[in-house]
């Protein structure tokens, strides 16, 4: 359900007053703008849309492609209604599509509908991006990014020391602050897993979780203040057990994800390792207290199908509306989204009316990176198993526009050297694919057409980008570049 904030009184309906005992016949809603009933937007638009409307606050509903987004009511995440003007929030990251908007006002007499407004989201040519290196911030073997907005953080994982150490930088502006970095020991960190660490920051607190064991059957946790002078105590946050997971012959944890006071992870727990069955791959969760677990772990209630590729989703409105969005790959070929309400800590599957099922996703190596925008827009990227191509989808979750799919070969046949990173640069979704000695490739997609361009002067073994909307309306974002154990800050910008 999507609500729109509203302020001010609605016009009085004929015959509607406090003494009336008959049915109320409310006036018909109407769009007074745009002229001609057509609205054209570009996929990288970050300016809100303002439209003059006639509506009854608290009663009139907004329909997108014939489906209700909810009533025009206070404190909504999609926009606001004030003094007869409807404002729809945009943060870039749109996909080429066609939509309809309509207002409907129900009452006991009849349902009154406005005229339909056609919304056309048009593609744009993304200009060649520019790369500029900045200061060196440390040494590492891997980069981990977590959290969004003010809860964002960057970890430099150093396996050259014993025990393994993570140097964690808090979010600051459109990047991270090296001056406030904390170093945390990660004893018995699972050696083989490239995604064995999860982090999340905050104004005053850092949380870090890591897998232990080989295979990894335990998840450990440390929480501390950014200015705490001593090494924090580690606590066991989650231990695999058949008592809560169900019977299994063998089990392993992977891909932890911190979201507020909860940690999620993938678990492979087959009942029979020689006979794989649907549901062997599940998602587990644990609520966290100030220093460790605050309850019993559990499985996320999902259909009896395999679920993997757990990953946070880039959502420019996440911090404004108090939600986290994460994604799963279901049954090896469907990309499913989930909303987590930060205040209530409830997880709900996000409805999608798009036919995004595709067997090609079985051939994609996680992470599968996704961005959600307004009007049901979603963009998804995944690296092929050979590391030499990118699968890209533009998805309209309202179902009004067919899915656009493209396989984008990387130039020069140079494979990826690490996981790609997804950025929102001045409203445009771009994927960065590191390739070591070869230049980074920037991948963009529009309506099923993918473009891959080398980024001049950019050579990284691994990259990391903040998950924040702070730079979505600006022409530059921060990038952490790892090259031969040296981590350097860089800037990615549109000219």
C-alpha positions as CSV (number, residue, x, y, z in Angstrom):
1,X,0.0,0.0,0.0
2,X,1.4,3.4,-1.0
3,X,0.0,6.6,0.6
4,X,0.5,10.2,-0.5
5,X,0.8,12.9,2.1
6,X,-1.8,15.6,2.0
7,X,-2.5,18.9,3.8
8,X,-5.5,21.3,3.8
9,X,-9.2,20.8,3.5
10,X,-11.0,19.3,0.5
11,X,-13.7,21.2,-1.3
12,X,-17.2,20.6,0.1
13,X,-19.5,18.3,-1.8
14,X,-23.0,19.5,-2.7
15,X,-25.3,18.7,0.2
16,X,-22.4,17.6,2.4
17,X,-22.5,19.1,5.9
18,X,-22.4,18.1,9.5
19,X,-26.2,17.9,9.7
20,X,-26.7,15.8,6.6
21,X,-28.0,12.3,7.3
22,X,-28.2,11.2,3.7
23,X,-25.5,9.6,1.5
24,X,-22.6,11.9,0.6
25,X,-22.1,12.5,-3.1
26,X,-18.5,13.7,-3.3
27,X,-17.3,15.7,-6.3
28,X,-15.4,14.0,-9.1
29,X,-11.6,14.2,-8.9
30,X,-9.7,15.6,-11.8
31,X,-6.2,16.3,-13.1
32,X,-5.9,20.0,-14.0
33,X,-2.4,19.3,-15.4
34,X,-0.6,18.2,-17.6
35,X,-2.0,19.9,-20.7
36,X,-3.3,17.4,-23.1
37,X,-3.3,14.6,-20.6
38,X,0.3,13.5,-21.4
39,X,3.3,13.6,-19.1
40,X,6.8,13.0,-20.5
41,X,9.7,12.1,-18.1
42,X,13.3,11.0,-18.7
43,X,14.8,8.0,-17.0
44,X,17.4,10.0,-15.1
45,X,15.0,12.7,-13.8
46,X,15.5,13.5,-10.2
47,X,13.2,16.5,-9.9
48,X,9.8,15.9,-8.4
49,X,6.7,16.2,-10.5
50,X,4.1,18.8,-9.5
51,X,0.5,18.6,-10.9
52,X,-2.6,20.7,-10.1
53,X,-5.4,18.3,-9.1
54,X,-8.9,18.4,-7.6
55,X,-9.2,15.7,-5.0
56,X,-10.7,14.8,-1.6
57,X,-7.9,14.2,0.9
58,X,-8.2,11.0,2.8
59,X,-10.7,9.6,0.3
60,X,-9.4,10.0,-3.3
61,X,-7.1,7.2,-4.4
62,X,-4.3,7.4,-6.9
63,X,-4.2,4.6,-9.5
64,X,-1.1,3.6,-11.3
65,X,-1.8,1.4,-14.4
66,X,-5.3,0.7,-12.9
67,X,-4.0,-0.5,-9.5
68,X,-4.5,1.5,-6.4
69,X,-1.4,3.0,-4.7
70,X,-3.6,4.0,-1.7
71,X,-5.5,7.1,-0.6
72,X,-4.2,10.6,-0.7
73,X,-3.5,10.5,3.0
74,X,-0.8,12.0,5.3
75,X,2.7,10.8,5.7
76,X,3.0,8.9,2.5
77,X,6.3,7.8,0.9
78,X,5.4,8.5,-2.7
79,X,4.7,12.2,-2.6
80,X,2.4,14.8,-1.1
81,X,-0.8,16.8,-1.8
82,X,-0.8,20.4,-0.6
83,X,-3.1,23.2,-1.7
84,X,-4.4,21.3,-4.6
85,X,-1.0,20.3,-6.0
86,X,0.0,16.7,-6.1
87,X,3.8,16.2,-5.9
88,X,5.2,12.8,-7.0
89,X,8.7,12.1,-5.7
90,X,11.3,11.1,-8.2
91,X,14.9,10.0,-7.5
92,X,16.1,8.9,-10.9
93,X,16.7,5.2,-11.8
94,X,13.5,5.0,-13.9
95,X,13.2,2.6,-16.8
96,X,11.7,3.3,-20.3
97,X,8.0,2.6,-19.9
98,X,4.4,3.8,-20.4
99,X,2.0,4.2,-17.5
100,X,-1.4,5.7,-16.7
101,X,-2.4,7.8,-13.7
102,X,-5.9,8.2,-12.6
103,X,-7.7,9.6,-9.5
104,X,-10.8,7.8,-8.1
105,X,-13.1,9.0,-5.3
106,X,-15.5,6.3,-4.0
107,X,-18.6,7.0,-2.0
108,X,-21.9,5.3,-1.2
109,X,-23.6,7.0,-4.2
110,X,-21.2,6.2,-6.9
111,X,-17.5,6.0,-7.8
112,X,-16.1,9.1,-9.5
113,X,-13.1,8.8,-11.7
114,X,-10.8,11.4,-13.3
115,X,-9.6,11.4,-16.8
116,X,-6.5,9.2,-17.4
117,X,-3.1,10.8,-17.6
118,X,-0.6,9.0,-19.8
119,X,3.0,9.0,-18.5
120,X,5.8,8.3,-20.9
121,X,9.2,7.5,-19.4
122,X,11.7,8.2,-22.2
123,X,15.3,6.9,-22.6
124,X,18.3,9.2,-22.6
125,X,21.8,8.9,-23.9
126,X,24.2,8.5,-20.9
127,X,27.3,10.5,-21.6
128,X,30.8,9.0,-21.2
129,X,31.7,9.1,-17.5
130,X,34.9,10.5,-16.0
131,X,37.2,9.0,-13.4
132,X,39.5,10.8,-11.0
133,X,41.7,9.2,-8.4
134,X,42.1,10.8,-5.0
135,X,43.8,9.9,-1.7
136,X,45.0,6.5,-0.6
137,X,43.2,5.3,2.5
138,X,44.7,1.9,3.4
139,X,45.7,-1.6,2.4
140,X,43.3,-4.5,1.9
141,X,42.5,-7.8,0.1
142,X,38.8,-7.2,-0.2
143,X,36.2,-4.4,0.1
144,X,32.8,-4.7,1.8
145,X,30.1,-2.0,1.7
146,X,27.0,-2.1,3.9
147,X,24.1,0.0,5.1
148,X,22.5,3.0,3.3
149,X,22.6,6.7,3.9
150,X,23.8,7.6,7.3
151,X,24.0,3.9,8.2
152,X,26.5,3.3,5.4
153,X,30.0,2.0,6.0
154,X,33.0,0.7,4.1
155,X,35.3,-2.1,5.4
156,X,38.8,-2.9,4.2
157,X,39.4,-6.6,4.9
158,X,43.1,-7.4,5.5
159,X,43.9,-11.1,5.4
160,X,47.7,-10.5,5.6
161,X,47.5,-10.2,9.4
162,X,46.5,-12.6,12.0
163,X,43.7,-12.5,13.0
164,X,42.1,-11.0,9.9
165,X,41.3,-7.3,10.4
166,X,38.6,-5.0,9.1
167,X,39.3,-1.3,8.9
168,X,35.8,0.3,8.8
169,X,35.0,3.8,7.6
170,X,31.6,5.5,8.4
171,X,29.5,7.2,5.8
172,X,30.1,10.9,5.2
173,X,28.4,12.9,2.6
174,X,28.5,11.0,-0.7
175,X,31.4,8.8,0.5
176,X,33.2,7.7,3.7
177,X,35.3,9.4,6.3
178,X,38.8,7.9,6.7
179,X,39.5,10.1,9.8
180,X,37.0,8.1,11.9
181,X,38.0,4.6,10.8
182,X,37.9,1.8,13.3
183,X,40.0,-1.4,13.1
184,X,38.2,-4.6,14.3
185,X,39.7,-8.1,14.6
186,X,37.7,-11.0,12.9
187,X,39.0,-14.2,14.6
188,X,38.4,-17.4,12.7
189,X,36.9,-15.7,9.7
190,X,35.9,-18.2,7.1
191,X,38.8,-18.1,4.7
192,X,37.1,-19.4,1.5
193,X,34.1,-17.1,1.4
194,X,34.6,-13.8,-0.4
195,X,31.3,-12.4,1.1
196,X,31.8,-13.6,4.7
197,X,31.6,-10.2,6.3
198,X,28.6,-7.8,6.7
199,X,28.7,-4.3,8.1
200,X,26.4,-1.4,9.0
201,X,27.1,1.9,10.4
202,X,25.1,4.6,12.1
203,X,25.6,8.1,13.7
204,X,27.2,6.6,16.8
205,X,27.4,2.8,16.4
206,X,29.1,0.3,14.1
207,X,27.9,-3.3,13.7
208,X,30.0,-6.0,12.0
209,X,29.2,-9.7,11.5
210,X,31.3,-12.5,10.1
211,X,31.1,-16.2,9.3
212,X,33.3,-18.6,11.3
213,X,34.2,-22.2,10.5
214,X,34.9,-24.3,7.4
215,X,32.2,-25.0,6.4
216,X,30.7,-21.9,8.1
217,X,28.1,-22.9,10.6
218,X,28.3,-19.9,12.9
219,X,27.9,-16.1,12.6
220,X,29.7,-13.9,15.0
221,X,28.9,-10.3,15.8
222,X,30.5,-7.2,17.3
223,X,28.8,-3.8,18.1
224,X,30.6,-0.8,19.2
225,X,30.7,3.0,19.3
226,X,32.7,4.7,16.6
227,X,34.8,6.4,19.3
228,X,35.2,3.4,21.6
229,X,39.0,3.1,22.3
230,X,39.1,-0.7,23.1
231,X,38.6,-3.8,20.9
232,X,34.9,-4.8,21.1
233,X,33.9,-8.2,22.5
234,X,32.6,-10.7,19.9
235,X,29.4,-12.6,20.5
236,X,27.9,-15.7,18.8
237,X,24.9,-14.3,16.9
238,X,23.7,-17.4,15.0
239,X,24.5,-21.1,15.1
240,X,23.0,-23.5,12.7
241,X,21.0,-26.2,14.4
242,X,18.4,-28.7,13.3
243,X,16.3,-27.7,16.4
244,X,15.2,-24.5,14.5
245,X,16.3,-25.1,10.9
246,X,14.8,-28.5,10.6
247,X,16.5,-31.8,9.8
248,X,19.6,-31.8,7.5
249,X,22.5,-34.0,6.6
250,X,24.9,-31.1,6.1
251,X,24.7,-27.3,6.4
252,X,26.6,-24.1,5.7
253,X,26.0,-20.4,6.1
254,X,26.9,-17.7,3.5
255,X,26.3,-14.1,2.5
256,X,25.3,-12.3,5.8
257,X,23.4,-9.1,5.5
258,X,22.8,-6.6,8.3
259,X,19.6,-4.5,8.3
260,X,19.2,-2.5,11.4
261,X,18.8,-4.7,14.4
262,X,18.5,-7.9,12.4
263,X,21.0,-10.1,10.5
264,X,20.0,-12.3,7.6
265,X,22.0,-15.0,5.9
266,X,21.7,-17.8,3.4
267,X,21.8,-21.4,4.6
268,X,22.3,-24.5,2.5
269,X,20.8,-27.3,4.5
270,X,20.0,-30.4,2.3
271,X,18.3,-33.4,4.0
272,X,20.2,-35.6,1.5
273,X,23.3,-34.2,-0.1
274,X,23.1,-36.7,-2.9
275,X,19.5,-35.8,-3.8
276,X,19.0,-32.1,-4.0
277,X,15.5,-30.9,-3.3
278,X,13.6,-27.6,-3.6
279,X,13.9,-25.8,-0.3
280,X,17.5,-26.9,0.4
281,X,18.6,-23.3,0.1
282,X,16.8,-21.0,2.7
283,X,17.1,-17.6,4.3
284,X,17.6,-17.3,8.0
285,X,17.3,-14.3,10.3
286,X,18.2,-13.3,13.9
287,X,17.2,-10.2,15.9
288,X,20.1,-8.4,17.5
289,X,20.4,-6.7,20.9
290,X,23.1,-4.3,22.1
291,X,25.8,-6.9,22.2
292,X,24.5,-10.1,20.7
293,X,21.3,-12.0,19.7
294,X,18.0,-10.9,21.2
295,X,15.9,-14.0,20.4
296,X,15.9,-17.3,18.7
297,X,17.0,-17.6,15.0
298,X,14.4,-18.6,12.5
299,X,13.8,-19.3,8.8
300,X,12.3,-16.5,6.7
301,X,8.8,-17.9,5.7
302,X,9.1,-18.5,2.0
303,X,7.7,-21.0,-0.5
304,X,9.3,-24.4,-0.6
305,X,11.7,-23.4,-3.4
306,X,15.4,-22.7,-3.4
307,X,16.3,-19.1,-2.4
308,X,19.7,-17.6,-2.8
309,X,21.6,-14.5,-4.1
310,X,20.6,-12.5,-1.0
311,X,21.6,-8.9,-1.5
312,X,20.6,-5.4,-0.5
313,X,18.8,-3.3,-3.2
314,X,19.7,0.3,-4.0
315,X,16.6,2.3,-3.2
316,X,17.0,6.1,-3.2
317,X,13.9,6.5,-1.1
318,X,14.8,3.9,1.6
319,X,16.0,6.3,4.3
320,X,13.2,8.9,3.6
321,X,10.4,6.3,4.2
322,X,12.1,4.1,6.8
323,X,12.4,0.8,4.8
324,X,15.1,-1.6,3.6
325,X,14.8,-3.5,0.4
326,X,16.5,-6.7,-0.3
327,X,16.4,-9.2,-3.1
328,X,16.5,-13.0,-3.6
329,X,16.8,-15.3,-6.5
330,X,13.9,-17.8,-6.3
331,X,14.1,-21.2,-7.9
332,X,17.2,-20.1,-9.8
333,X,15.3,-18.0,-12.3
334,X,13.0,-15.4,-10.6
335,X,14.2,-12.1,-9.0
336,X,12.1,-11.4,-5.9
337,X,12.1,-8.2,-3.9
338,X,11.2,-7.8,-0.2
339,X,10.5,-4.7,1.9
340,X,11.5,-4.5,5.5
341,X,9.8,-1.9,7.7
342,X,12.6,-0.5,9.9
343,X,10.3,0.5,12.8
344,X,8.1,-2.7,12.9
345,X,10.9,-5.1,11.6
346,X,8.3,-6.8,9.4
347,X,9.3,-8.3,6.0
348,X,6.8,-8.3,3.1
349,X,7.2,-9.6,-0.4
350,X,6.9,-6.7,-2.9
351,X,4.3,-7.3,-5.5
352,X,5.5,-7.4,-9.1
353,X,3.2,-7.8,-12.1
354,X,6.2,-8.1,-14.5
355,X,7.1,-11.4,-16.2
356,X,10.7,-11.3,-15.0
357,X,11.2,-15.1,-14.8
358,X,14.2,-16.0,-17.0
359,X,16.3,-19.2,-16.9
360,X,19.4,-17.1,-17.7
361,X,19.6,-16.0,-14.1
362,X,20.7,-19.6,-13.2
363,X,23.9,-18.8,-15.1
364,X,24.6,-15.6,-13.3
365,X,27.1,-15.5,-10.4
366,X,25.9,-13.6,-7.4
367,X,25.6,-10.8,-6.4
368,X,22.7,-9.8,-8.5
369,X,22.5,-6.0,-8.2
370,X,19.2,-4.2,-8.4
371,X,18.0,-0.6,-8.2
372,X,14.4,0.4,-7.7
373,X,12.9,3.8,-8.8
374,X,9.4,5.4,-8.9
375,X,6.5,4.1,-11.0
376,X,7.5,0.5,-10.5
377,X,10.9,0.9,-12.2
378,X,13.6,-1.7,-11.5
379,X,17.0,-2.3,-13.1
380,X,18.9,-5.6,-12.5
381,X,22.5,-6.5,-13.4
382,X,24.4,-9.8,-13.0
383,X,27.8,-11.0,-14.1
384,X,28.0,-14.2,-16.2
385,X,29.7,-17.2,-14.8
386,X,32.7,-16.7,-17.1
387,X,33.0,-13.1,-16.0
388,X,33.1,-11.8,-19.5
389,X,29.5,-10.6,-19.9
390,X,26.7,-8.8,-18.0
391,X,23.0,-9.8,-18.0
392,X,20.9,-6.6,-17.7
393,X,17.2,-6.2,-17.2
394,X,14.9,-3.2,-17.2
395,X,11.7,-4.2,-15.3
396,X,8.4,-2.4,-14.9
397,X,7.0,-4.0,-11.8
398,X,3.6,-2.5,-12.6
399,X,3.4,-4.8,-15.6
400,X,2.5,-2.1,-18.1
401,X,5.7,-2.4,-20.1
402,X,7.5,-5.7,-21.2
403,X,10.8,-6.5,-19.6
404,X,13.8,-5.4,-21.5
405,X,16.7,-7.9,-21.4
406,X,20.2,-7.6,-22.8
407,X,23.4,-9.6,-22.6
408,X,26.3,-7.2,-22.7
409,X,29.8,-8.7,-23.6
410,X,32.7,-7.0,-21.9
411,X,35.2,-5.4,-24.4
412,X,38.7,-6.8,-25.1
413,X,37.6,-10.2,-23.7
414,X,39.2,-9.2,-20.3
415,X,37.1,-10.9,-17.5
416,X,36.0,-9.3,-14.3
417,X,38.5,-9.4,-11.4
418,X,35.9,-8.9,-8.7
419,X,32.2,-8.3,-8.0
420,X,30.6,-5.4,-9.9
421,X,29.2,-2.3,-8.1
422,X,25.9,-0.5,-8.9
423,X,25.8,3.3,-8.7
424,X,23.2,6.0,-9.3
425,X,25.0,8.9,-11.0
426,X,23.0,12.0,-11.6
427,X,19.9,9.9,-11.8
428,X,21.3,7.3,-14.2
429,X,21.9,3.6,-13.2
430,X,25.4,2.5,-14.1
431,X,27.3,-0.8,-13.3
432,X,31.0,-0.7,-12.7
433,X,32.9,-4.0,-13.6
434,X,36.5,-4.1,-12.2
435,X,39.0,-5.9,-14.4
436,X,42.4,-5.6,-12.7
437,X,45.0,-4.4,-15.2
438,X,42.3,-3.8,-17.8
439,X,40.1,-0.7,-17.5
440,X,36.9,-0.8,-15.5
441,X,33.9,-1.2,-17.8
442,X,30.8,0.9,-17.3
443,X,27.6,-0.9,-18.3
444,X,24.3,0.9,-18.9
445,X,21.0,-0.4,-20.3
446,X,17.9,1.1,-21.9
447,X,14.9,-0.9,-23.0
448,X,16.8,-4.1,-23.7
449,X,19.8,-2.4,-25.3
450,X,23.0,-2.7,-23.2
451,X,26.2,-0.6,-23.7
452,X,29.6,-1.3,-22.3
453,X,32.3,1.3,-22.3
454,X,35.8,1.2,-20.8
455,X,36.4,3.9,-18.1
456,X,39.5,5.8,-19.2
457,X,42.3,5.6,-16.6
458,X,40.4,3.3,-14.1
459,X,42.2,0.2,-13.1
460,X,40.9,-1.7,-10.0
461,X,40.8,-5.3,-8.8
462,X,37.7,-4.5,-6.8
463,X,35.4,-1.5,-6.4
464,X,32.8,-0.3,-3.8
465,X,30.1,2.4,-4.1
466,X,28.0,3.9,-1.2
467,X,24.4,2.7,-1.1
468,X,22.9,6.1,-0.7
469,X,20.7,8.6,-2.5
470,X,23.1,11.5,-1.5
471,X,24.7,11.6,-4.9
472,X,21.7,10.6,-7.1
473,X,20.9,14.2,-8.1
474,X,24.6,15.2,-8.3
475,X,27.0,14.6,-11.1
476,X,29.6,12.7,-9.0
477,X,29.8,9.8,-6.6
478,X,32.6,8.3,-4.5
479,X,34.2,5.0,-5.4
480,X,36.7,2.9,-3.4
481,X,39.2,1.3,-5.7
482,X,41.3,-1.7,-4.6
483,X,44.4,-2.3,-6.7
484,X,47.2,-4.6,-5.7
485,X,46.3,-4.3,-2.0
486,X,46.2,-0.5,-2.1
487,X,42.8,1.2,-1.6
488,X,42.3,4.6,-3.1
489,X,39.3,6.9,-3.2
490,X,38.1,8.0,-6.6
491,X,35.3,10.1,-8.1
492,X,33.0,8.9,-10.9
493,X,31.2,11.8,-12.6
494,X,29.1,12.9,-15.5
495,X,30.7,15.8,-17.5
